[in-house]
Amino acid sequence: MTVYYTDRMVPVYTPGDGCAVVYPGRVAVSAAPAQDDEIRLVLIPAGTEVHRVVIKNPDLDSNGSPALAAKIGFAPADGTEGASGDDTQVKAAGAWAQAAATTTYELFPPVQVDVDSYLNIVVTTGPGTGATGTVYGKVEGRATGRP
């Protein structure tokens, strides 16, 4: 299993409670993704209410019959286990990055992130024909303050 980390690892300034926030990130996927690989795309500070996630991905499965699938959610930055279901709060396991796309996920109700966490993409099925590229993402929401 390979874990790819965002290139934006510096703690992000979070303005006062109630302010709108946007946290960007990007990860260069340097080898064909395999099952259980993780792409930790955006570091989200504790005390963020997440409303929207936007991911721009390259075609990571160039096969004529692509198989690549993933689930998208949140994972605590300290490596502890998140609550059950956290890993699919954005997208349940299913087709992902089978063609280049920009996808917006609206989260209703919003998801409260109470500990520093990553927007985490976990590959659930490897590609038919793997490819590489850079995945971009951003998390939009509201600063609510640390719990």
Buried (B, 14 or more C-beta within 10 A) or exposed (E): EBBBBBEBEEEBEBEEEEEEBEBBBBBEBEEBBEBEBBBBBBBBBBBBBBBBBBBBBBBBBBBEEBEBBBBBBBBBBEEEEBEEEBBBBBBEBEBBBBEEEEBEBEBEEBBBBEBBBBBBBBBBBBBBBBBEBEBBBBBBBBBBEEE
